[in-house]
Amino acid sequence: MRAAHDIAGEAAGSYWEPRLNSFVATVTPGEFAVSRRHDLALVTLLGSCVAACICDPQAGIGGLNHFLLPDDGGAAAGSTANAARYGVHAMELLINEILKQGGTRSRLRAKLFGGANVIALTAANPVGERNAEFSLDFLRREGIPVTATDLGGTRARRVFFKPAADKVLVQVFNPRNAGRVRHEEARFGTRAAAAPASGGVELF
């Protein structure tokens, strides 16, 4: 586990993105990030993985995680190494860091993205669907309202999240790019801004 660009670390490795008029910091699979900077967006590339964008809008602080599987089957018990790969840990790590940085639990709000069926279109129990179901169930149990979702389908997504403003921009890719996204998820991602051209943009 590592907090990729959490603002205990001041978004190390961020770069300027003129199209967003903002600095951008990439969160790859198995990472999470927390920020309160108004000039910073967090970006991640999602196939079957899910990203939760959670923030305290009143405090202007929030973050994003990117997990590959709902749980580890107990394999990570007693160890924090790679814990953020799994939703059951990634959610707790993100929420705890937001609270540590000054957020208030009762004000937390969430938006969920990803969970596409890009691994095997004929799978009986696709991992994307399981990731999406887990994230919704987890937040319901924790009493954190979900204010927007873009889950499921067969298309990969690139998500830009501005935590201080609670604004999300989502680019949806054409299905022909699924193979590249699978590869990037499997190898824990490359710079998300280098992803293929999208098929549309939505704001959340």
C-alpha positions in Angstrom: 0.0 0.0 0.0 1.0 3.6 -0.6 -0.8 6.8 -0.7 0.3 7.7 -4.1 0.0 11.4 -4.0 -1.7 12.1 -0.7 -1.2 15.6 0.5 1.0 14.3 3.2 3.3 14.0 0.2 2.1 17.1 -1.8 1.1 15.2 -4.9 4.7 14.3 -5.9 5.0 13.8 -9.7 2.1 16.1 -10.7 2.2 17.8 -14.0 0.3 20.7 -15.6 -2.6 19.9 -17.9 -3.7 22.9 -19.9 -7.0 21.3 -21.0 -8.1 21.3 -17.4 -6.2 24.4 -16.4 -4.9 22.4 -13.5 -2.1 20.3 -12.2 -2.8 16.6 -12.5 -1.5 13.7 -10.4 -1.9 10.1 -11.5 -3.3 7.4 -9.2 -2.5 3.9 -10.5 -4.1 0.6 -9.5 -3.5 -0.2 -5.9 -3.0 3.4 -4.9 -5.0 6.2 -3.4 -4.6 10.0 -3.1 -6.0 12.8 -0.9 -5.9 16.5 -1.7 -7.3 19.8 -0.7 -5.6 21.8 -3.4 -7.9 23.8 -5.7 -5.3 23.6 -8.5 -5.0 19.8 -8.5 -6.9 17.0 -10.2 -6.4 13.3 -9.5 -6.6 11.1 -12.6 -6.9 7.4 -13.0 -7.6 4.9 -15.9 -10.3 2.3 -15.2 -11.3 -0.9 -16.8 -12.8 -3.5 -14.5 -11.3 -1.7 -11.5 -13.3 0.8 -9.5 -12.4 4.2 -8.2 -14.3 5.9 -5.3 -14.1 9.7 -5.3 -14.9 10.6 -1.7 -14.9 14.1 -0.2 -16.0 16.4 2.5 -17.4 19.2 0.4 -17.6 21.7 3.3 -14.0 21.2 4.2 -12.9 21.1 0.6 -10.9 17.9 1.0 -11.2 14.5 -0.6 -9.5 11.8 -2.5 -9.7 8.9 -5.0 -8.7 5.3 -4.7 -8.3 2.6 -7.4 -8.8 -1.0 -6.5 -8.6 -4.2 -8.5 -10.6 -6.7 -6.5 -13.3 -6.5 -3.8 -11.2 -8.4 -1.2 -8.0 -10.3 -0.7 -9.6 -13.5 0.7 -7.6 -12.9 3.9 -4.2 -13.0 2.1 -3.3 -9.5 3.3 -4.3 -10.1 6.9 -1.7 -8.5 9.2 0.1 -6.8 6.3 -0.4 -3.4 4.7 1.7 -4.3 1.6 -0.5 -4.0 -1.5 -3.6 -3.6 0.7 -5.0 -0.8 -1.4 -5.3 -3.2 -4.3 -8.4 -4.5 -2.6 -11.6 -2.6 -2.1 -12.1 -3.7 1.5 -8.8 -2.0 2.4 -8.8 0.8 -0.2 -12.0 2.3 1.1 -10.8 2.3 4.7 -7.4 3.7 3.7 -9.0 6.6 1.7 -11.6 7.5 4.3 -9.1 7.4 7.2 -6.7 9.7 5.3 -9.4 12.2 4.5 -10.4 12.3 8.2 -6.7 12.6 9.2 -6.3 15.6 6.8 -9.3 17.4 8.4 -12.5 15.9 6.9 -15.5 15.1 9.0 -17.1 11.7 8.6 -20.7 12.8 8.8 -20.1 15.2 5.8 -18.5 12.6 3.5 -20.0 12.1 0.0 -19.0 9.6 -2.7 -19.0 9.1 -6.4 -18.2 5.8 -8.0 -16.7 4.9 -11.4 -15.5 1.9 -13.3 -16.4 -1.7 -13.0 -16.6 -2.3 -16.7 -16.7 -5.8 -18.1 -13.5 -5.6 -20.1 -11.7 -8.8 -18.9 -14.0 -11.4 -20.4 -17.3 -10.4 -21.9 -18.7 -14.0 -21.3 -17.6 -14.3 -17.7 -20.3 -15.7 -15.4 -19.2 -13.5 -12.5 -17.2 -10.6 -14.0 -14.8 -8.9 -11.7 -16.0 -5.5 -12.8 -19.5 -6.3 -11.6 -18.2 -7.6 -8.3 -16.1 -4.5 -7.8 -19.1 -2.2 -8.5 -21.4 -4.2 -6.1 -18.8 -4.2 -3.4 -18.3 -0.4 -3.5 -22.0 0.3 -3.4 -22.6 -2.1 -0.5 -19.6 -0.8 1.4 -20.7 2.8 1.3 -24.3 1.9 2.2 -23.0 0.0 5.3 -20.8 3.0 6.2 -23.7 5.5 5.8 -21.8 7.5 3.2 -24.2 8.9 0.5 -23.4 8.1 -3.1 -24.2 11.2 -5.2 -23.2 9.9 -8.6 -22.2 6.7 -10.3 -20.9 5.6 -13.7 -20.5 1.8 -13.3 -20.6 -1.3 -15.5 -20.8 -1.5 -19.2 -18.0 -2.6 -21.5 -16.1 0.6 -21.9 -13.0 1.8 -20.1 -13.0 5.2 -18.4 -10.5 7.9 -17.5 -11.6 9.8 -14.4 -10.4 13.2 -13.4 -11.4 14.3 -9.9 -10.9 17.7 -8.3 -11.4 16.9 -4.6 -11.5 20.5 -3.4 -14.4 21.3 -5.7 -16.1 17.8 -5.7 -16.1 17.8 -9.5 -15.5 14.8 -11.7 -14.8 14.6 -15.5 -15.1 11.2 -17.1 -13.9 10.2 -20.5 -15.3 7.0 -21.9 -13.2 5.0 -24.4 -14.2 3.1 -27.4 -14.5 -0.7 -26.9 -11.6 -1.4 -29.2 -9.3 0.1 -26.5 -10.3 -2.5 -23.9 -7.2 -4.6 -24.6 -4.9 -1.8 -23.8 -6.7 -1.0 -20.6 -6.6 -4.6 -19.5 -2.9 -4.6 -20.1 -2.4 -1.4 -18.1 -4.5 -2.7 -15.2 -2.5 -5.9 -15.2 0.8 -4.2 -15.1 -0.4 -1.5 -12.6 -0.9 1.2 -15.1 1.1 3.8 -16.9 0.6 7.5 -16.9 -3.2 7.8 -17.3 -2.9 10.9 -19.5 -1.3 8.8 -22.2 -4.5 6.7 -22.7 -6.1 6.4 -26.1 -8.6 8.9 -27.5 -12.0 8.8 -25.8 -15.5 8.4 -27.1 -17.1 11.1 -24.9 -16.9 13.3 -21.9 -19.3 13.5 -18.9 -19.3 15.7 -15.9 -20.4 14.5 -12.4 
